[in-house]
């Protein structure tokens, strides 16, 4: 894929500002990504995608809810992409060409700041207005009551019109396009309650409802802000992948001189120099040099790969030990890393179509509330001879008594309690919707390295190896950054052996280390480097130590399973879940770990695209997949899973892409989270039932005029308390889950267990 350029004619005749940002793909089609900040619910996705289908020239028009983007594709060279911008505007959505900062990747998130300020204002107003309302409820009358009402009005009116802006804008955008969303009845209830209260106050009436208006806004803003922050976390996974992309590369010219060129000026066939310790900026083949390269971005394996002439390397990998000259094959948008970013964004787009329980009910809630309020207003106008103050009072009572507090709290209340339960067990919930999704899973797919295993290579039992050999190996290895060298040093330290004094140490990239010990030549490295031919066969990594005049010593390394892996797998199977494993490692190690863990279904040598395709294939077959992984290469699959989980030891990108993160070395939190999620879902459904029962009883009372707006506000608050109280029952369920099995003790990290023993 290449950029179409900075002039409209370069897009094939397309003109206008949007054309400057269109990209021409290899198949001859054009693609444009637009940032649409106004996308905030499932109804927005449906409205936009239906609207884009009306543009016949478009072959595709998709919404990415998490990233708040719209991506369109077309083939007609004469098509003007500004028509897409105009269409979105006609639907009520402002759009602009995608830019990372404008799309919400910048540190200073303007929308987040606005929501936080609105939340603070609503909270301050609610606390103060409630204080004056309590005085009125306690018996204040006459001039004193009117004074408290006017003070409440002075606080509530500016607070409502400032803090309610996110809802008012959304409601107006929907109404201006003859649409409905949840923000319409919310805005209507708040505004009418304020104006009716102002009318009541001006006429020295007994009741005013400023407290109900600002309290409603306060609770709803809490949910809106948390939802915004969760989406921001999801977007940052793509941001971190983008951070691995290079801005340019050090190119070796025909004259042998090196010069830095930006990515846009790189062309296939160029020679790129990559010193040790830097990220490889392009895809290509090693032309000269040898080194150890951290390919975890591709394979997910912590053990570096040795590369030499003819070996293919990829952008984003880290060159560890020696300088490399790479013959460039692809750069920028054509690299494997760029494909990873596209996969990640596509997977996020597919995950965003999930409709939560509350969203499903919201589709019926808004029109129902409006119909009931309109019927109440019309009925009372007819019954009272068009006495509009009384009629409007009863209609407002219906709007308030049906305000979506109980409905709105049904899910968040359970999510907050469940998140606390899981946090006490060592698991962080990053996305409230993850609990709903986790309760639906029927398949669990694990990565191997760093997920089922600890991802730390350890030296196996040294057996008959002499102390001298261990000390010499550590003396050679202690200056190397290679993971196997670090494993030797760690193992020697654990055994209480001091590294030997080795001089003239030289590291040969891709081969090993050599030096002198007491005048003798010593080598530590690959079996070929040390010329060892009779080493025992194994699928595990090996190093050899050769001391001049002695028999070679072979060290074997292994990656041990996390604590309680077999127990966790068994418990997941008892829940009726299918358990599988995907890994980028070789067949032998994967098979050995699968057998040890008790997993019957596994696949080895899986590239990131293959992991993603496999998870998407399961989804197409109807499976609800919990993807558990840790590496950069797992990020697209984590995003594509119905729900995802990662250990705290995962890469930054892996942790960000996952919706839940467990903090302990034990794998048991995966099972525990599934159990808590299923129980939480039951409580959510119970809460919806309670909210429904409340409305069935309360709405007729309000419509018949037996509930004042004050009574309606109290009833609404009571229904919310019931819903929250039911959510708190999850704490008792937690105790039953833990009975007979101390998750905290068994899942604790070694450091935590040590502190507990000391206490």
C-alpha positions in Angstrom: 0.0 0.0 0.0 1.3 3.4 -0.9 0.1 6.9 -0.2 -1.7 8.5 -3.1 0.2 11.7 -2.7 -0.5 15.3 -1.7 -2.6 16.3 -4.7 -6.1 15.3 -5.6 -5.2 14.4 -9.2 -2.8 11.7 -7.9 -5.8 9.8 -6.5 -7.0 9.4 -10.0 -9.0 12.5 -10.4 -10.5 12.8 -6.9 -10.4 16.3 -5.6 -11.0 17.9 -2.3 -9.4 17.8 1.1 -10.3 14.1 1.8 -8.5 13.0 -1.4 -5.2 14.1 0.0 -5.4 11.4 2.6 -6.7 8.5 0.4 -4.3 5.6 -0.1 -3.9 3.5 -3.2 -3.7 -0.2 -2.5 -1.9 -2.9 -4.5 -5.1 -4.2 -6.1 -5.8 -0.7 -7.6 -8.5 0.3 -5.1 -8.4 3.3 -2.8 -8.9 3.4 0.9 -9.6 6.3 3.2 -9.8 6.3 7.0 -11.7 9.1 8.8 -11.8 10.0 12.4 -15.4 10.3 13.7 -15.4 11.4 17.4 -19.2 11.3 17.6 -19.4 7.5 17.5 -20.4 6.3 21.0 -22.9 3.5 20.7 -24.2 0.5 18.7 -26.8 2.7 17.1 -24.1 5.0 15.7 -22.4 2.0 14.0 -25.7 0.9 12.4 -26.6 4.4 11.3 -23.3 5.1 9.7 -22.8 1.8 7.9 -26.4 1.9 6.5 -25.8 5.4 5.3 -22.6 4.5 3.6 -24.3 1.7 1.7 -26.3 4.4 -0.1 -23.1 5.6 -1.8 -23.0 3.2 -4.8 -19.3 3.8 -5.6 -18.2 2.4 -2.2 -17.2 -1.2 -2.1 -16.8 -1.2 1.7 -17.7 1.1 4.5 -16.9 -0.1 8.1 -16.9 1.5 11.5 -14.3 0.9 14.1 -16.1 1.6 17.4 -13.0 1.3 19.6 -10.9 3.7 17.5 -13.8 5.9 16.4 -12.9 5.5 12.8 -14.7 4.9 9.6 -12.8 3.1 6.8 -14.1 3.2 3.2 -12.8 1.6 0.0 -13.6 2.2 -3.7 -12.2 1.5 -7.1 -13.6 4.3 -9.3 -10.7 6.7 -10.0 -13.2 9.6 -10.6 -14.9 9.1 -7.2 -14.7 12.2 -4.9 -14.1 10.9 -1.3 -15.4 14.3 0.0 -18.8 12.7 -0.7 -18.2 10.4 2.3 -17.5 13.4 4.6 -20.6 15.1 3.3 -22.7 11.9 3.9 -21.4 11.5 7.4 -22.3 15.2 8.1 -25.8 14.6 6.8 -26.1 11.7 9.3 -25.0 14.1 12.1 -21.4 13.0 12.4 -18.5 15.4 12.0 -15.5 13.7 10.4 -11.9 14.5 9.4 -9.0 12.5 7.8 -7.5 10.2 10.3 -4.6 11.6 12.3 -3.2 9.7 15.4 -3.4 12.8 17.6 -6.9 13.9 16.4 -8.1 10.3 16.8 -7.4 10.2 20.5 -3.9 9.0 20.6 -2.5 12.2 22.0 -1.7 12.4 25.7 -4.1 15.3 26.2 -7.4 13.8 25.5 -9.8 16.7 25.2 -13.0 14.6 25.5 -11.7 12.8 28.6 -10.9 16.2 30.2 -14.4 17.5 29.3 -16.1 14.5 30.8 -14.0 14.7 34.0 -14.8 18.4 34.4 -18.5 17.7 33.8 -18.4 14.9 36.3 -16.8 17.1 38.9 -19.4 19.9 38.4 -22.3 17.5 38.6 -20.9 15.9 41.8 -20.4 19.3 43.4 -23.9 20.4 42.5 -25.6 17.2 43.5 -24.0 17.3 47.0 -24.9 20.8 47.7 -28.5 20.7 46.2 -29.2 17.6 48.1 -28.2 19.4 51.3 -30.8 22.1 50.7 -33.4 19.5 49.7 -33.0 17.6 53.0 -33.8 20.9 54.8 -37.0 21.2 52.7 -37.9 17.5 53.4 -37.3 18.1 57.1 -40.1 20.7 57.2 -38.9 24.0 56.0 -41.9 26.1 54.8 -42.9 29.4 53.4 -40.1 31.9 52.7 -37.4 29.6 54.1 -38.4 26.8 51.6 -38.5 29.3 48.7 -35.1 30.6 49.7 -33.7 27.0 49.7 -35.3 26.4 46.3 -33.8 29.5 44.7 -30.4 28.7 46.1 -30.8 25.1 44.7 -31.8 26.7 41.3 -28.7 28.9 41.4 -26.5 25.9 41.8 -28.4 23.4 39.7 -29.2 25.3 36.5 -25.7 26.3 35.4 -24.4 22.9 36.6 -27.0 21.0 34.5 -26.3 23.0 31.4 -22.6 22.6 31.7 -22.4 19.0 32.9 -25.2 17.8 30.6 -23.5 18.9 27.4 -22.3 15.4 26.3 -25.9 14.2 26.5 -27.4 17.3 25.0 -25.1 17.2 22.0 -25.7 13.5 21.4 -29.5 13.9 21.7 -29.5 16.9 19.4 -27.4 15.1 16.8 -29.9 12.2 16.9 -33.0 14.3 16.8 -31.7 16.5 13.9 -31.5 13.3 11.8 -34.9 12.0 13.0 -33.2 9.3 15.1 -33.5 8.2 18.7 -30.9 7.2 21.2 -30.6 6.8 25.0 -29.5 10.4 25.4 -32.8 11.8 24.1 -35.0 10.7 27.1 -32.2 11.5 29.5 -31.9 15.0 28.1 -35.6 15.5 28.0 -36.1 14.4 31.6 -33.2 16.6 32.9 -34.3 19.7 31.0 -38.0 19.4 31.7 -37.3 18.7 35.4 -35.2 21.8 35.7 -37.7 24.1 33.9 -40.6 22.7 35.8 -38.7 23.1 39.1 -38.0 26.7 38.1 -41.7 27.2 37.4 -42.6 25.6 40.8 -40.1 27.8 42.6 -41.2 31.0 40.9 -44.8 30.2 42.0 -43.8 29.3 45.6 -44.9 25.7 45.1 -43.9 23.1 47.7 -41.8 20.8 45.5 -38.8 21.4 43.2 -36.7 18.7 41.6 -33.3 20.2 41.0 -31.8 17.4 43.2 -33.1 14.7 40.9 -31.8 16.4 37.8 -28.2 16.9 38.9 -28.0 13.5 40.7 -29.1 11.8 37.5 -26.5 13.6 35.5 -23.8 12.7 38.1 -24.4 9.0 38.0 -24.7 8.8 34.2 -21.5 10.8 33.8 -19.6 8.3 35.9 -20.6 5.5 33.4 -19.8 7.7 30.4 -16.3 8.6 31.7 -15.4 5.0 32.6 -16.6 3.8 29.2 -14.5 6.5 27.5 -11.3 5.6 29.5 -11.8 1.9 28.6 -11.9 2.7 24.9 -8.8 4.9 25.2 -6.9 1.9 26.7 -8.0 -0.3 23.8 -6.8 2.4 21.3 -3.4 2.5 23.0 -2.6 -1.0 21.9 -2.5 0.1 18.3 -0.5 3.2 19.4 2.2 1.1 21.0 2.5 -1.1 17.9 2.9 2.1 15.9 5.7 3.1 18.2 7.8 0.2 16.9 7.6 1.6 13.4 10.8 3.3 12.4 10.8 6.9 11.0 13.7 6.0 8.7 16.8 3.9 8.3 20.6 4.2 7.9 21.2 3.4 4.2 24.6 2.3 2.7 25.0 4.0 -0.7 26.9 2.7 -3.7 29.9 4.7 -2.6 29.9 3.0 0.8 28.8 6.1 2.7 26.0 5.9 5.2 23.1 8.4 5.3 19.8 8.4 7.1 16.7 8.4 4.9 13.1 8.7 5.9 10.9 5.7 5.4 9.1 7.4 2.5 12.3 7.5 0.5 13.4 3.9 1.0 13.1 1.6 -2.0 13.5 -2.2 -2.4 17.1 -3.3 -3.0 18.7 -0.7 -0.8 21.2 -1.8 1.8 20.3 -0.9 5.4 22.8 -0.9 8.3 21.5 -1.9 11.7 23.9 -1.7 14.7 23.4 -4.0 17.7 20.8 -2.9 20.3 18.5 -1.2 17.7 15.1 -2.2 16.2 15.3 -3.4 12.6 13.5 -0.7 10.6 12.6 -2.8 7.4 11.8 -6.2 6.2 14.6 -7.8 4.2 17.4 -10.4 4.0 20.7 -10.3 5.8 23.3 -9.4 3.2 26.3 -9.3 5.6 26.9 -10.0 9.2 25.7 -12.4 11.9 23.8 -11.7 15.1 21.2 -12.9 17.6 17.9 -11.2 16.9 14.9 -11.0 19.3 12.1 -12.1 17.0 9.4 -12.1 19.7 7.4 -9.6 17.8 7.0 -12.3 15.1 7.2 -15.6 17.0 6.4 -14.7 20.6 9.4 -16.8 21.7 11.8 -15.3 24.3 14.8 -17.2 22.9 16.6 -15.1 20.3 17.2 -16.5 16.8 20.7 -16.6 15.3 20.7 -14.9 11.9 23.4 -14.8 9.2 23.6 -14.2 5.4 20.4 -15.0 3.6 18.2 -15.0 6.8 15.0 -13.1 6.5 14.4 -10.5 9.2 11.4 -8.2 10.0 10.7 -4.6 11.0 10.2 -4.4 14.8 12.6 -7.2 15.7 15.6 -6.2 17.9 19.2 -6.8 16.7 21.0 -7.9 19.9 24.7 -8.8 19.4 26.3 -7.9 16.1 26.0 -5.3 13.2 23.9 -6.4 10.3 23.6 -5.2 6.7 20.1 -5.9 5.3 18.9 -6.0 1.7 15.6 -4.1 1.9 12.5 -5.9 0.7 9.8 -3.7 2.2 9.5 -0.6 4.3 6.7 1.5 5.9 3.2 0.3 5.1 4.4 -2.8 3.3 6.3 -4.4 6.2 5.2 -7.3 8.4 4.9 -4.8 11.3 2.5 -2.6 9.4 0.4 -5.7 8.6 0.4 -6.5 12.3 -1.0 -3.0 13.0 -3.7 -3.4 10.3 -4.6 -6.9 11.7 -4.8 -5.3 15.2 -7.1 -2.5 14.0 -9.3 -5.0 12.0 -9.6 -7.3 15.0 -10.6 -4.4 17.2 -13.2 -3.4 14.6 -14.7 -6.9 14.7 -14.7 -7.0 18.5 -16.5 -3.6 18.6 -19.7 -5.0 17.0 -20.5 -6.8 20.3 -23.7 -5.4 21.7 -23.9 -5.4 25.5 -27.0 -6.3 27.5 -27.7 -2.7 28.4 -27.4 -1.7 24.7 -29.8 -4.3 23.6 -32.4 -3.1 26.1 -31.7 0.5 25.3 -33.1 0.0 21.8 -36.5 -0.6 23.3 -36.2 1.7 26.3 -36.1 5.1 24.6 -39.2 4.9 22.3 -41.2 3.3 25.1 -40.4 6.1 27.6 -41.4 8.7 25.1 -44.6 7.0 24.2 -45.6 6.6 27.9 -44.8 10.3 28.7 -46.6 11.5 25.6 -49.7 9.4 26.5 -49.6 10.7 30.1 -49.3 14.4 28.9 -52.1 13.9 26.3 -54.4 12.0 28.7 -54.1 14.6 31.5 -54.5 17.5 29.1 -57.8 16.0 28.0 -58.9 15.0 31.5 -58.1 18.4 33.1 -59.4 20.6 30.3 -55.9 21.5 29.0 -54.4 22.4 32.4 -50.9 22.2 31.2 -49.0 22.7 34.5 -50.7 19.7 36.1 -50.4 17.6 32.9 -46.8 18.4 32.4 -46.1 17.6 36.1 -47.5 14.1 35.7 -45.6 13.6 32.4 -42.3 14.7 34.1 -43.1 12.3 36.9 -43.3 9.5 34.3 -40.0 10.6 32.7 -38.3 10.7 36.1 -39.7 7.5 37.5 -38.6 5.7 34.4 -35.3 7.4 34.1 -32.6 4.8 33.4 -30.8 4.8 36.7 -31.8 1.3 37.7 -31.4 0.2 34.1 -28.1 2.1 33.8 -26.8 0.7 37.1 -27.9 -2.9 36.4 -24.6 -3.7 34.7 -22.1 -1.2 36.0 -23.0 -2.0 39.7 -22.2 -5.7 39.1 -19.1 -4.8 37.1 -17.7 -2.7 39.9 -18.3 -5.3 42.6 -17.0 -8.1 40.3 -13.9 -6.0 39.5 -13.2 -5.6 43.2 -13.6 -9.4 43.8 -11.2 -10.2 41.0 -8.7 -7.5 42.1 -8.6 -9.1 45.5 -7.8 -12.4 43.8 -5.0 -10.7 41.7 -6.8 -9.9 38.4 -7.4 -6.4 37.0 -10.5 -5.8 34.8 -9.7 -3.1 32.2 -13.0 -3.2 30.3 -16.4 -3.5 32.0 -17.8 -5.4 29.0 -15.2 -8.1 29.4 -17.1 -9.7 32.3 -20.2 -10.0 30.1 -18.1 -11.6 27.3 -16.2 -13.8 29.7 -19.4 -15.3 30.9 -20.3 -16.4 27.4 -17.0 -18.2 26.5 -17.0 -21.8 25.5 -13.4 -22.1 24.2 -10.1 -21.0 25.9 -7.1 -20.6 23.6 -3.7 -20.3 25.4 -0.4 -19.1 24.0 2.6 -21.1 25.2 5.7 -19.1 26.0 5.1 -16.6 28.8 1.5 -17.7 29.3 1.4 -21.4 30.1 5.1 -21.2 30.9 6.8 -18.4 32.8 8.8 -17.3 29.7 12.1 -17.5 31.6 14.6 -19.9 30.4 16.3 -21.9 33.2 19.3 -24.1 33.3 18.2 -27.7 33.9 19.9 -29.8 36.7 23.6 -29.5 36.0 24.1 -33.1 37.3 27.8 -34.2 37.1 29.0 -30.8 35.8 31.9 -29.6 37.9 31.8 -26.4 39.9 34.7 -25.1 37.8 32.7 -25.6 34.6 29.8 -23.7 36.0 32.0 -20.9 37.3 33.8 -20.6 33.9 30.6 -20.6 32.0 29.3 -17.8 34.2 32.6 -15.9 33.9 32.1 -15.9 30.1 28.4 -15.2 30.2 28.2 -12.4 32.7 29.0 -9.7 30.2 26.5 -10.9 27.6 22.9 -9.7 27.1 21.9 -13.0 25.5 18.9 -14.7 27.4 20.8 -18.0 27.6 23.9 -16.3 29.0 21.7 -14.5 31.6 20.1 -17.9 32.5 23.5 -19.4 33.2 24.6 -16.5 35.4 21.3 -16.7 37.3 21.6 -20.5 37.8 25.2 -20.1 39.1 24.2 -17.4 41.5 21.4 -19.6 42.8 23.9 -22.4 43.5 26.2 -20.0 45.4 29.0 -20.4 42.9 31.2 -17.3 42.1 31.9 -16.7 38.4 35.5 -17.4 37.4 37.8 -14.7 36.2 38.0 -15.0 32.4 40.1 -12.6 30.3 40.1 -11.6 26.6 36.4 -12.2 26.3 35.1 -11.8 22.8 31.5 -12.2 21.6 31.0 -13.6 18.1 27.5 -12.6 16.9 25.3 -15.6 16.2 27.8 -18.1 17.6 28.9 -17.5 21.2 31.7 -16.3 23.5 35.4 -17.1 23.8 38.2 -16.1 26.2 41.0 -17.3 28.4 40.9 -18.9 31.8 44.2 -19.6 33.6 45.9 -19.4 30.2 43.5 -21.9 28.5 41.2 -21.1 25.7 37.5 -21.4 26.7 34.4 -21.2 24.5 30.6 -21.0 25.3 28.1 -21.0 22.5 26.2 -23.1 20.0 27.0 -26.8 19.5 28.5 -26.0 16.1 30.6 -23.2 17.4 32.0 -25.5 20.1 32.2 -28.4 17.6 30.2 -30.8 19.7 28.8 -33.7 17.8 27.6 -36.2 20.4 25.2 -34.0 22.5 22.0 -35.6 23.6 19.0 -34.9 21.3 16.4 -32.5 22.7 14.0 -29.9 21.5 15.1 -27.6 24.2 17.8 -24.8 23.7 21.4 -25.9 24.4 24.8 -24.3 24.9 28.1 -26.0 25.0 31.2 -25.1 27.1 34.6 -26.1 25.8 37.7 -25.8 28.1 41.0 -26.5 26.4 42.1 -30.1 27.2 38.7 -31.2 28.7 35.6 -32.9 27.4 32.9 -30.5 26.3 30.0 -29.8 28.7 26.5 -29.3 27.4 24.0 -27.1 29.2 20.3 -27.6 28.5 17.6 -25.0 29.2 13.9 -25.3 29.8 11.0 -23.0 30.2 9.0 -24.2 33.2 5.2 -24.2 33.5 3.4 -21.7 35.6 2.2 -22.9 39.0 -1.2 -24.7 38.9 -1.3 -25.1 35.1 -2.6 -28.7 35.1 -5.2 -27.8 37.8 -6.4 -24.8 35.9 -6.8 -26.7 32.7 -8.7 -29.4 34.5 -11.0 -26.9 36.2 -11.7 -25.2 32.9 -12.6 -28.5 31.3 -14.9 -29.3 34.3 -16.8 -26.1 33.4 -17.4 -27.6 29.9 -14.9 -25.3 28.1 -12.8 -26.5 25.2 -9.1 -25.8 25.8 -6.5 -25.3 23.0 -3.0 -24.0 22.6 -1.4 -21.9 19.8 2.4 -21.2 19.7 5.0 -19.8 17.4 7.5 -22.3 18.8 8.7 -25.6 17.2 6.6 -28.7 17.3 8.7 -30.6 19.9 8.6 -28.0 22.7 4.9 -27.3 22.0 4.0 -31.0 22.1 5.9 -31.4 25.4 4.2 -28.5 27.1 0.7 -29.6 25.8 1.2 -33.1 27.3 2.5 -31.7 30.6 -0.4 -29.2 30.9 -3.1 -31.7 29.8 -4.1 -29.9 26.6 -5.2 -32.2 23.7 -5.6 -29.6 20.9 -2.5 -27.6 19.9 -0.8 -26.0 16.9 2.9 -25.1 16.6 4.8 -22.6 14.4 1.9 -20.2 14.3 2.7 -16.7 12.9 0.6 -13.8 14.2 -1.6 -13.9 11.1 -2.2 -17.6 11.6 -3.1 -17.1 15.3 -5.5 -14.4 14.2 -7.0 -16.5 11.4 -7.5 -19.4 13.7 -9.3 -17.4 16.4 -11.4 -15.7 13.7 -12.2 -19.2 12.3 -13.4 -20.4 15.7 -15.6 -17.2 15.9 -17.1 -17.9 12.5 -17.9 -21.4 13.6 -19.9 -19.9 16.5 -17.3 -20.3 19.3 -16.9 -17.6 22.0 -13.2 -17.5 22.5 -11.2 -16.4 25.6 -7.7 -15.7 24.2 -4.9 -15.8 26.8 -1.6 -14.6 25.5 1.4 -12.3 26.4 3.5 -11.3 23.4 3.4 -8.6 20.8 2.7 -11.4 18.3 -0.4 -12.3 20.3 -1.9 -8.8 20.2 -4.1 -9.3 17.0 -5.4 -12.6 18.3 -6.1 -11.0 21.7 -8.0 -8.3 20.0 -9.9 -10.8 17.9 -11.0 -13.0 20.7 -14.5 -12.6 22.2 -12.6 -11.6 25.3 -8.9 -11.6 26.1 -6.6 -12.0 29.1 -2.8 -11.6 29.7 -0.4 -12.0 32.6 1.2 -9.0 34.1 4.6 -10.2 32.8 3.3 -9.8 29.2 4.7 -7.2 26.8 3.2 -3.7 27.1 1.3 -4.2 23.9 0.0 -7.6 25.0 -1.2 -6.2 28.3 -2.8 -3.3 26.6 -4.6 -5.4 24.0 -6.0 -7.7 26.7 -9.2 -6.8 28.6 -8.1 -8.6 31.8 -4.7 -8.9 33.3 -3.7 -11.4 36.1 -0.9 -10.4 38.5 0.3 -13.7 39.9 2.6 -16.4 38.5 -0.2 -18.9 38.9 -2.6 -19.6 36.1 -5.6 -20.2 38.5 -6.9 -16.6 38.1 -8.0 -17.6 34.6 -10.4 -20.2 36.0 -11.4 -17.9 38.8 -12.2 -15.0 36.5 -14.5 -17.3 34.4 -16.3 -18.4 37.5 -16.8 -14.9 38.8 -17.9 -13.7 35.3 -20.6 -16.4 35.0 -22.0 -15.5 38.5 -21.8 -11.7 37.7 -23.9 -12.3 34.5 -26.6 -14.0 36.5 -26.7 -10.9 38.8 -26.9 -8.6 35.8 -29.9 -10.5 34.5 -31.5 -10.4 37.9 -30.9 -6.6 38.1 -32.6 -6.1 34.7 -35.5 -8.2 36.0 -35.7 -6.0 39.1 -35.6 -2.8 37.0 -38.4 -4.2 34.8 -40.6 -5.2 37.8 -40.0 -1.7 39.3 -41.1 0.0 36.0 -44.2 -2.3 35.6 -45.3 -1.2 39.1 -44.2 2.4 39.2 -45.1 3.6 35.7 -48.9 3.1 36.0 -48.8 4.8 39.4 -47.1 7.9 37.8 -49.4 7.9 34.7 -52.5 7.8 36.9 -51.2 10.9 38.8 -50.5 9.1 42.1 -46.8 10.0 42.1 -45.5 13.5 42.3 -42.0 14.2 40.7 -40.6 14.1 44.3 -42.1 10.7 44.9 -40.9 9.6 41.4 -37.3 10.8 42.3 -37.4 8.9 45.6 -38.8 5.8 43.9 -36.1 6.0 41.2 -33.4 6.3 43.9 -34.9 3.3 45.8 -34.8 1.2 42.6 -31.2 2.0 42.2 -30.4 1.1 45.8 -32.1 -2.3 45.3 -30.0 -2.9 42.1 -26.8 -2.0 43.9 -27.7 -4.2 46.9 -28.3 -7.1 44.6 -24.9 -6.6 43.0 -23.2 -6.7 46.4 -24.3 -10.3 46.8 -21.3 -11.1 44.6 -19.1 -10.7 47.7 -20.9 -13.6 49.4 -20.5 -15.7 46.2 -16.8 -14.9 46.4 -16.5 -16.5 49.8 -18.2 -19.7 48.5 -15.8 -19.9 45.6 -12.9 -19.6 47.9 -14.2 -22.2 50.4 -11.9 -25.1 50.6 -9.4 -23.5 48.2 -7.3 -20.5 49.1 -6.7 -18.8 45.7 -4.8 -15.9 47.3 -2.2 -18.2 48.9 -1.8 -20.6 46.0 -1.8 -17.9 43.3 0.6 -15.6 45.1 3.8 -14.7 43.6 7.0 -16.0 45.3 7.7 -12.6 46.8 4.1 -12.3 48.1 4.3 -15.8 49.6 7.6 -14.9 51.3 6.2 -11.8 52.8 3.2 -13.7 54.1 5.5 -16.3 55.7 7.5 -13.5 57.3 4.3 -11.9 58.7 
